Amino acid sequence: YILALKSDIFLYAITARDEEATEYLSRQASRSVTPKIPKSAVQRSYGDIPLPKINTTFSAYTPDSSSAETTRLVSANGRSRSRSGGDGMDRSNSGRSTSRGGGRSSMGKERKESSLQPQSYEEEPSELEKDWMIFKQVAPCVIAIFLNIFASVFLLPFYPFFPSAWQRLPQILFFTKLVCDTLGRPLTLIFPLRNQIAILILSVLRVGSLFVFFLDMLGYLDWDALSTVLCVGVFSLASGFVGTSAYQFAPAQFDSSFEKTQVANMLNLSFHFAVGAALLSSAFVTNWLNEKTTFHAG
């Protein structure tokens, strides 16, 4: 309380008139003990500001017009300070409310804009659609496996129909087919084939070569036994090379194990369909060929 009283007394003594300050000090002295503050401390606090001359003779407090004026000034000064502080608080509160209001309004605008914008939801493709997309990417290899196996299995029952004086020619052709088909598989390490279209073209050429073999069976070509063995050997060598290239290249186009598994299933399904289709086709063609040629049983 003494420190607050000291600040009020000396601040008013600097700004008020001498008579008003004297009356104010006399009124405060009648109520409480006036603290003794050295002049040096006041000069250190207020620098070179000249202090007014204060009468140290205190008289009894008598309310008059000058004291009323002093009270009015002091109360007005306090009200102005409180108003200035209140204005600052109001400004700060208004700034906060403005910032909050601005933030809320901006958030409301963003929500409104986001609600107005069309939202696109991409549905996850079904299992059938995924399989179809995988098939479209590896379709040349799948078709190549079908044609390759179809040509090999289709020609196999017709080995006894090749005209030759060798009684064991069908057996030689069969073992030639097995050996050359096996040797054609490691050729992918020496001549790697990384093109689906090339694999498909080779399989189509193998199917086309079947007509050449049937020309020899029907007597339009005069091949000896060695030429027949060599042609069947090259035919079977290409079978192993094309089949292994398709099995290696098709799954390598995908990264996930699921997709690679699906590709392997497609290739195996194509293989089995080719075997079934080749056996049924060869059965019908065998009956037709029996009527055109004379079959010599070994």
C-alpha positions in Angstrom: 0.0 0.0 0.0 2.9 2.4 0.8 4.5 1.8 -2.6 1.2 2.4 -4.4 0.7 5.6 -2.4 4.2 6.7 -3.2 3.7 6.3 -7.0 0.3 8.2 -6.9 1.7 11.1 -4.9 4.8 11.8 -7.0 3.2 11.2 -10.3 0.5 13.7 -9.5 3.1 16.1 -8.0 4.9 16.2 -11.4 1.8 16.9 -13.5 -0.5 18.9 -11.2 -0.2 22.5 -9.9 1.6 23.3 -6.7 -1.5 24.3 -4.7 -3.5 21.3 -5.8 -0.5 18.9 -5.0 -0.2 20.5 -1.6 -3.8 20.0 -0.7 -3.7 16.4 -2.0 -0.7 15.7 0.1 -2.3 17.2 3.2 -5.4 15.1 2.7 -3.3 11.9 2.4 -1.1 12.8 5.4 -4.2 13.2 7.6 -5.2 9.6 6.7 -1.9 7.8 6.9 1.8 8.3 7.5 3.6 9.8 4.6 6.7 7.8 3.7 10.0 9.5 3.8 11.6 9.3 0.3 15.0 11.0 -0.3 15.2 13.4 -3.1 18.1 11.6 -4.7 15.9 8.5 -5.2 13.2 10.7 -6.9 15.8 12.2 -9.2 17.2 8.8 -10.1 13.6 7.6 -10.9 12.5 10.7 -12.8 15.8 11.9 -14.2 16.1 15.7 -14.8 12.4 16.5 -14.6 12.0 19.5 -12.2 9.9 18.7 -9.2 7.4 21.3 -7.9 7.9 23.0 -4.6 5.8 21.3 -2.0 4.9 22.9 1.3 5.8 20.5 4.1 3.5 22.1 6.6 0.4 20.0 6.8 -2.8 21.4 8.0 -6.0 19.7 8.9 -8.1 18.4 6.0 -11.0 20.7 5.1 -13.0 20.0 2.0 -13.1 23.1 -0.2 -13.4 23.8 -3.9 -9.7 23.2 -4.6 -9.8 19.8 -3.0 -12.9 19.0 -4.9 -11.2 20.0 -8.1 -8.2 17.8 -7.1 -10.4 14.9 -6.4 -12.2 15.4 -9.8 -8.8 15.5 -11.6 -7.5 12.4 -9.9 -10.7 10.5 -10.6 -10.8 11.7 -14.2 -7.1 10.5 -14.6 -8.0 7.1 -13.2 -11.0 6.8 -15.4 -9.0 7.7 -18.5 -6.4 5.1 -17.6 -9.1 2.5 -17.0 -10.8 3.4 -20.3 -7.5 3.2 -22.2 -6.9 -0.2 -20.6 -10.4 -1.3 -21.4 -10.1 0.0 -25.0 -6.9 -2.1 -25.4 -8.7 -5.2 -24.0 -11.6 -4.5 -26.3 -9.3 -4.2 -29.3 -7.5 -7.3 -28.4 -10.7 -9.2 -27.8 -12.1 -7.8 -31.0 -9.0 -8.9 -32.8 -9.3 -12.4 -31.4 -12.9 -12.6 -32.2 -12.1 -11.3 -35.7 -9.4 -13.9 -36.2 -11.7 -16.6 -34.8 -14.5 -15.4 -37.0 -12.2 -15.3 -40.0 -11.0 -18.8 -39.3 -14.5 -20.1 -38.9 -15.6 -18.3 -42.1 -12.6 -19.6 -44.1 -13.3 -23.1 -42.8 -17.0 -22.8 -43.7 -16.0 -21.6 -47.2 -13.6 -24.6 -47.6 -16.3 -27.0 -46.5 -18.8 -25.4 -48.8 -16.4 -25.5 -51.7 -15.5 -29.1 -51.0 -19.2 -30.0 -50.9 -19.8 -28.3 -54.2 -16.9 -30.1 -55.9 -17.8 -33.4 -57.5 -16.3 -36.4 -55.6 -15.1 -39.3 -57.7 -15.0 -42.7 -56.2 -13.0 -45.3 -58.1 -14.4 -48.7 -57.5 -11.9 -51.5 -57.1 -12.1 -53.9 -60.0 -13.5 -57.4 -59.4 -11.4 -60.6 -59.6 -12.8 -61.3 -63.1 -11.8 -57.8 -64.3 -8.3 -58.2 -62.8 -7.9 -61.5 -64.5 -9.0 -60.1 -67.8 -6.6 -57.2 -67.5 -3.8 -59.7 -66.8 -4.8 -61.8 -69.8 -4.8 -58.9 -72.2 -1.2 -58.2 -71.2 0.1 -61.7 -71.7 -2.3 -62.9 -74.4 0.4 -63.4 -77.1 2.3 -65.8 -74.8 -0.9 -67.7 -73.9 -1.8 -68.1 -77.5 1.7 -69.1 -78.4 1.6 -71.9 -75.7 -1.7 -73.1 -77.2 -0.4 -73.2 -80.8 3.0 -74.6 -79.8 1.6 -77.5 -77.8 -1.2 -78.1 -80.3 1.3 -78.6 -83.1 3.5 -81.0 -81.1 0.7 -83.2 -79.9 -1.2 -83.1 -83.2 1.8 -84.4 -85.2 2.6 -87.1 -82.7 0.0 -89.8 -83.8 1.0 -89.4 -87.5 4.6 -90.6 -87.2 3.6 -94.1 -88.6 2.2 -92.4 -91.7 5.5 -91.1 -93.0 6.5 -93.3 -96.0 9.8 -95.0 -95.5 11.4 -98.4 -95.8 12.6 -98.2 -92.2 10.3 -100.2 -90.0 11.5 -98.4 -86.9 11.1 -94.9 -88.3 8.1 -94.1 -86.1 10.1 -95.0 -83.0 13.1 -93.0 -84.2 10.9 -90.0 -84.8 9.4 -90.3 -81.3 12.7 -90.4 -79.5 14.0 -87.6 -81.8 11.1 -85.5 -80.7 11.7 -86.1 -77.0 15.5 -85.4 -77.2 15.2 -82.3 -79.4 12.3 -80.9 -77.3 14.5 -81.2 -74.2 17.5 -79.6 -75.9 15.5 -76.7 -77.1 14.7 -75.6 -73.5 18.2 -74.6 -72.4 18.6 -72.6 -75.7 16.7 -69.8 -73.9 19.8 -69.2 -71.8 21.9 -68.7 -74.9 19.3 -66.9 -77.1 16.9 -65.3 -74.7 13.7 -64.2 -76.4 12.0 -61.2 -74.7 9.4 -60.3 -77.2 5.8 -61.7 -77.1 5.2 -61.0 -80.7 8.3 -62.9 -81.8 7.2 -65.9 -79.6 3.8 -65.8 -81.2 5.2 -65.7 -84.7 7.4 -68.7 -84.1 4.5 -70.7 -82.8 2.4 -69.8 -85.9 5.3 -70.9 -88.1 5.3 -74.3 -86.3 1.6 -74.7 -87.0 2.2 -73.8 -90.6 4.9 -76.4 -90.9 2.4 -79.2 -90.2 1.1 -78.8 -93.8 4.6 -79.6 -95.1 4.6 -82.9 -93.1 1.2 -83.8 -94.5 2.4 -83.2 -98.0 5.2 -85.7 -97.4 2.6 -88.2 -95.9 0.4 -87.8 -99.0 3.3 -88.5 -101.3 3.7 -85.0 -102.7 7.3 -84.7 -101.3 9.9 -87.4 -101.8 11.7 -87.3 -98.5 14.0 -90.0 -97.3 14.1 -91.2 -93.8 17.0 -89.0 -92.7 15.3 -85.9 -94.1 12.2 -86.7 -92.1 14.2 -87.2 -88.9 16.0 -83.9 -89.4 12.7 -82.0 -90.0 11.0 -83.5 -87.0 14.2 -82.7 -84.9 14.1 -79.0 -85.9 10.3 -78.9 -85.4 10.7 -80.4 -81.8 13.7 -78.1 -81.0 11.6 -75.1 -81.8 8.8 -76.5 -79.6 11.0 -76.5 -76.5 12.5 -73.1 -77.3 9.2 -71.4 -77.9 7.4 -73.0 -74.9 10.2 -72.2 -72.4 10.5 -68.6 -73.7 6.7 -68.1 -73.2 6.8 -69.6 -69.7 9.8 -67.4 -68.7 8.7 -64.1 -70.2 5.0 -63.9 -69.4 5.3 -63.9 -65.6 8.3 -61.6 -65.6 6.0 -58.7 -66.7 4.4 -58.5 -63.3 5.7 -57.8 -59.8 3.2 -59.2 -57.4 3.0 -62.9 -56.6 -0.7 -62.9 -57.2 -0.4 -61.7 -60.7 2.4 -64.1 -61.5 0.3 -67.0 -60.1 -2.6 -66.0 -62.3 -0.3 -65.9 -65.4 1.0 -69.3 -64.6 -2.6 -70.6 -64.3 -3.5 -69.1 -67.7 -0.5 -70.7 -69.4 -1.2 -74.1 -67.8 -4.9 -73.8 -68.8 -3.8 -73.0 -72.4 -1.5 -76.0 -72.3 -4.2 -78.5 -71.3 -6.7 -77.0 -73.8 -4.1 -77.4 -76.5 -3.6 -81.1 -75.6 -7.3 -81.8 -75.7 -7.9 -79.9 -78.9 -4.9 -81.6 -80.6 -6.0 -85.2 -79.7 -9.6 -84.6 -80.9 -8.4 -83.0 -84.2 -5.8 -85.8 -84.8 -8.5 -88.4 -84.3 -10.6 -86.9 -87.1 -7.7 -86.3 -89.4 -6.4 -89.9 -88.9 -9.6 -91.4 -90.2 -9.4 -89.1 -93.3 -5.7 -90.0 -93.8 -6.4 -93.7 -93.7 -8.5 -93.4 -96.8 -5.8 -91.6 -98.7 -2.7 -93.7 -97.8 -1.9 -97.3 -97.2 -0.9 -98.0 -93.5 2.0 -100.4 -93.1 2.1 -101.8 -89.6 5.5 -102.5 -88.1 
